[in-house]
Amino acid sequence: MTTVRSATAGDLPAIAAIYDEEVRHGISTFATEPPGVGYWRERLESARPGDHVLVAERAGAVVGYAYSGDYRPRAAYRHTRETSVYLAAPARGEGVGRALYDELLGRLRSDGVRLAVAVIALPNPGSRGLHRACGFERVGVLHDVGRKFDRWIDTELWELRLAVSPDSNRGR
């Protein structure tokens, strides 16, 4: 059984280990060097509304995590959060990502966040499927936006409207 809960300082080494594996071997992050536990401590200690770090735990072990944080650093973006989910390889395809996102998106709604944004490095059919299943919509592609492992990588932008008010400019 998978339990999703708020991360604690004791979870930071496990979170860092999952992320570091992706840094070294995957394209889901464009980081090229592991950032260390301090990076995750800063995320965990953020008290801004809409900033969360959650973990998925099985049999006492962290098998995945999700977080939300600033989309951009300017005040006008404060109601938008960028979201990410990372899973240890054995937990992929088992509903762990969905459990993490269900909890994270519920918390974002409670915080009054209006828009969740996700960036998916391509190819990543698992992440695309997860975001689609959670209600995100694909809104665009940035071509050759990152270079890792001696190749150019595209990213897709996905969004999920968590709240819509009468003053929304949906027609653009």
Long-range contacts (C-beta under 8 A, 24 or more apart in sequence): 1-58, 2-56, 2-57, 2-58, 2-63, 2-94, 2-95, 2-96, 2-99, 3-56, 3-57, 3-58, 4-54, 4-55, 4-56, 4-57, 4-99, 4-100, 4-102, 4-103, 5-54, 5-55, 5-57, 6-52, 6-53, 6-54, 6-55, 7-44, 7-53, 7-54, 7-55, 7-65, 8-44, 9-41, 9-44, 11-55, 11-62, 11-65, 12-37, 12-40, 12-41, 12-44, 13-37, 14-55, 14-61, 14-62, 14-65, 15-40, 15-53, 15-55, 15-62, 15-65, 16-40, 18-62, 18-64, 18-65, 18-86, 18-87, 18-88, 19-86, 21-88, 21-89, 22-86, 27-121, 27-124, 27-146, 27-148, 27-149, 27-153, 28-86, 28-120, 28-121, 28-124, 28-127, 29-121, 30-121, 30-146, 30-148, 30-153, 32-148, 43-67, 43-69, 48-78, 49-111, 49-112, 49-113, 50-78, 50-79, 50-81, 50-108, 50-111, 50-112, 50-113, 51-81, 52-104, 52-107, 52-108, 54-100, 54-103, 54-104, 54-107, 56-87, 56-91, 56-96, 56-99, 56-100, 58-91, 58-96, 62-88, 63-87, 63-88, 63-90, 63-91, 63-96, 64-88, 64-91, 64-96, 64-97, 64-100, 65-100, 66-97, 66-100, 66-101, 66-103, 66-104, 67-104, 68-104, 68-107, 68-108, 68-113, 68-116, 71-115, 71-117, 79-112, 79-113, 79-114, 79-115, 80-113, 80-114, 80-115, 80-116, 80-117, 81-108, 81-113, 81-115, 81-116, 81-117, 82-116, 82-117, 82-118, 82-119, 83-108, 83-116, 83-117, 83-118, 84-118, 85-127, 85-130, 92-126, 93-126, 97-126, 97-130, 98-130, 98-133, 98-134, 101-130, 101-134, 102-134, 105-134, 105-160, 105-162, 108-162, 109-162, 109-163, 112-163, 113-162, 113-163, 114-161, 114-162, 114-163, 114-164, 115-159, 115-160, 115-161, 115-162, 116-159, 116-160, 116-162, 117-157, 117-158, 117-159, 118-157, 118-158, 118-159, 118-160, 119-155, 119-156, 119-157, 119-158, 120-155, 120-156, 120-158, 121-146, 121-153, 121-154, 121-155, 122-153, 122-154, 122-155, 122-156, 128-156, 131-158, 131-160, 134-160, 135-160, 136-160
